[in-house]
Amino acid sequence: MILQVAFAAFLLVNSAIADAGTQEQVAVESDEGVLVLTKDNFQSIVSSSEYLLVKFYAPWCGHCKQLAPEYANAAQHLAQNELSVKLGKVDATIESDLAEQFGIRGYPTLKFFKNGKPIDYSGGRTKDEIIQWVLKKSGPASKVLQSEEEVLSFIEGKNVAIVGYFENLESDAAKLFSELADSVDDHPFGLVSDYSKFSNLEYKDTFVLYKDFDEKKVPYDKDIVSAEEIKTFIFVHSLPPIIEFNPETAQKIFGGQIKSHLLLFLSKKEGHFEKFIDEIKPVALDFRGKIVFVTINADEEEHQRILEFFGMKKNEVPSMRAIKLEDDMTKFKPESPELTGENVRKFVSDFVQGKVKQHLLSEELPEDWNKTPVWTLTATNFDSVALDSTKNVLVEFYAPWCGHCKQLAPIFDKVGEYFADKEDIVIAKMDATVNELEHTKISSFPTLTYYPKGDSPKAIEYNGDRTLEAIIKFIEADGKQENSSSTTSEEGEEEEEEEVEREKPKDEL
């Protein structure tokens, strides 16, 4: 393996260059089996590759580092088996033109090129999931199975495999199954259509989800008429009743059809998994299809941000929270955090029935909140200050860890000092990581929002230069602003890093 990778450290790829009308050899470096793509060779490699998966990454990105070995192993497997799919990568911090060309806004972002045409990658981040996805996109959606042995071989070794049994391929059910096989990329699909080659078929005119855990196989026992219902069925039964959150499972958990989740915060070191899971599992089975039960190991360092996201401390573990992933994530907190089967069942039942009120984070309001030129807001006093009809208020929504927020801080303090003697102007800030508002959702840091005085004013988000002069001018103009390119001037490695950092709680969840 090592020798083979070393031998492939430098590849010469023949590429047809249309403009020249001749064949040129383009030097392409290979890193552990992954083609290193640059602006000089990108188009040549895309043009000469029938199937090419490209990873846009940043060297400092934590999720990119986690993906790297899985991605390399997938590339090596495909090459060793002489399959037609190639894997490449682009360092977007260097090749910024390529990143801009393909609209890269976060890392890692993967694009699949089929005969030169890109589509978004929607698969998982493990070696097997990457291989499964690209092979499906580069081959038939369903594999035809001609014997019982082929069915067994197709199922064997797979976490989940789906087999359809349809003799009449022109039936509406068979056509819908074929469409699903083409659109559901997470699992391999097989097809049995020649019944004569099977001595005793157990299933006909339906499909079966086979898996290597729990009940091993689950036949679909409804009429095959609704694609969405079938996708939900596949999602629900392809996961265990209670699934542990980690980088490999994150996309499966939060990218599926079920948008409600119960998060169980546990400690492996303290033996919580052994203590609580068996009692909670029957509850998870009863509510299967309505809410996904997820465990989060609070001992993991990278999961501390998740605790912070819910306003939780490590000493609150074990505990639970519920979330809904709709347009925005909404959080729900139980009256009692006890993880007994009875308490979990009551909380989940009330949550599913809509009886639990949304939980919003709020800090305790400091006594000196309005004693400095820049006032401090929390969720408890935000409306009374920012929505005061007698005052013009500029609020900075910030995060303590945000680099751009730290750069803005001394400038924003000076803005506060400039308007300190103006009774009808308030300059304020709020830590949006620990204070949440039902009417306002913050998607990036820092966000500056202006609330003009009046009975029902419309909030105005500031998008100008983050300079003292520009912010003062914006306030004195009562929120009127010209289009500015200043925010884009910070784009690139540093700006992208802030964007990725802001998204971490969402990505990790």
Salt bridges, closest charged atoms under 4 A:
ASP31 OD2 - LYS89 NZ 2.61
ASP120 OD1 - LYS111 NZ 2.60
GLU129 OE2 - LYS252 NZ 3.13
GLU170 OE1 - LYS175 NZ 3.76
ASP185 OD1 - LYS137 NZ 3.27
ASP194 OD2 - LYS197 NZ 3.96
GLU202 OE1 - LYS217 NZ 2.97
GLU215 OE1 - LYS211 NZ 3.12
GLU215 OE2 - ARG288 NH1 3.72
GLU228 OE2 - LYS231 NZ 4.00
GLU244 OE2 - LYS268 NZ 3.06
ASP286 OD2 - ARG345 NH1 2.96
ASP299 OD1 - LYS314 NZ 3.83
GLU316 OE1 - ARG321 NH2 3.76
ASP350 OD2 - LYS346 NZ 2.95
ASP383 OD1 - HIS439 NE2 2.77
ASP388 OD2 - LYS391 NZ 3.77
ASP424 OD2 - LYS453 NZ 3.14
GLU436 OE2 - LYS331 NZ 2.35
GLU490 OE1 - ARG466 NH1 3.04
GLU495 OE1 - HIS404 NE2 3.07
GLU501 OE1 - ARG305 NH1 3.74
GLU501 OE2 - LYS504 NZ 2.87
ASP507 OD2 - HIS63 NE2 2.84
